[in-house]
Amino acid sequence: MPHPEVTPRSDAAGALPDAMRAWRVTQLGEPAEALSLDTVPVPTPAAGEVLVKVAAVAANFPDVLLCRGEYQVKPELPFSPGIELAGVVAAVGDGVAGLEVGERVVGSKIGVLSEYAVLPASDVWRAPSALSDAEAAGLTVAYQTAWFGLHRRAALQPGEWLLVHAAAGGVGLAAVQLGVAAGARVIGVVGSDAKAAVAREAGAEVVLVRGVDDLVAGVKAATGGHGADVVFDPVGGAAFDASTKCIAFEGRIVVVGFAGGTIQTLPAGHVLVKNYSVLGLHWGMYPRVRPDLIDVTRTELTRLADAGTIRPVVDHAVPFERAPEALTALASGSTVGRVVIELAS
């Protein structure tokens, strides 16, 4: 219910409302059962925070895990999922510099699946002008994850062979596009022929269909027996096992996640014998531990987006009122690129 004690503040259009709609997890389970559309007070930004009027929220698999109670972060019920958005700054807290009311921004923080969201100013940056709200909403998490995986962790070099698992998913497509932008030769692994077309359009030179093509043989054939210099793996399990069989001498496997549902055991003896590296990537640590690298990455991603070199692929967009449908589609594994939840302007 609306909170009568919330004090209206001013945004670019005038006074802010006292109340807003927010999707909240009220019980753990699949998104359709877990989520409730509630009316809650519009939050007030504290010092160092900004209030954003949300235009679009990009769905991520962690949103599904949050609904199920299976994510590494377990907020107290009830809470809002949603971890990345595009919108307009509606108000700023004390001490915020460099962001003004009315500026179009992107940002990431758990709890943004609502009409307004408060985020630390450090987690918000100006949206690239070349991207629509739906596209910009999908830039923050996937592209920064892919950037740090490829450049910071694996030190991808021009001309190297890059193998990307789940290459038609949100983070996978980001890795394909950024790999191509870095001058790598990209091999994508996808789950269907339809997804193969999307990976090729993103720049993958070779595309292998999981369950149809022999991944190990396909990588070796494409690379003339050399193998993949870098593997970007958000899937884990069998995908990781296959990667160890086609990794190049001094290759690097970047472990990004376990969307396949199985967390593999690291074969330390095999790592030694074949002389390759296994690198973990927890992108969420960088804003806290190396914020200087975050600023550099955002600048480069904005440059690439405005140049048309990278562009989030939006599979489909649903209105705010149908948000559970978006998360259910994402959980099914049938989507391509990004699923976005849009709010009326």
Buried (B, 14 or more C-beta within 10 A) or exposed (E): EEEEEBEEBEBEEEEBEBBBBBBBBBEBEBBEEBBEBBEBBBBBBEEBBBBBBBBBBBBBBBBBBBBBBEBEEEBEEBBBBBBBBBBBBBBBBEEBEEBEBEBBBBBBBBBBBBBBBBBBBBBBBBBBEBBBBBBBBBBBBBBBBBBBBBBBBBEBEEEBBBBBBBBBBBBBBBBBBBBBBBEBBBBBBBBBEEBBBBBBEBBBBBBBBBEEBEBBEBBBBBBEEBBBBBBBBBBBBBBBBBBBBBBBEEBBBBBBBBBBEBEBEEBEEBBEEBEBBBBEBEBBEBBEEBEEBBEEBBEBBBEBBEEEBBBBBBBBBBEBEEBBBBBBBBBEEEBBBBBBBBBEE
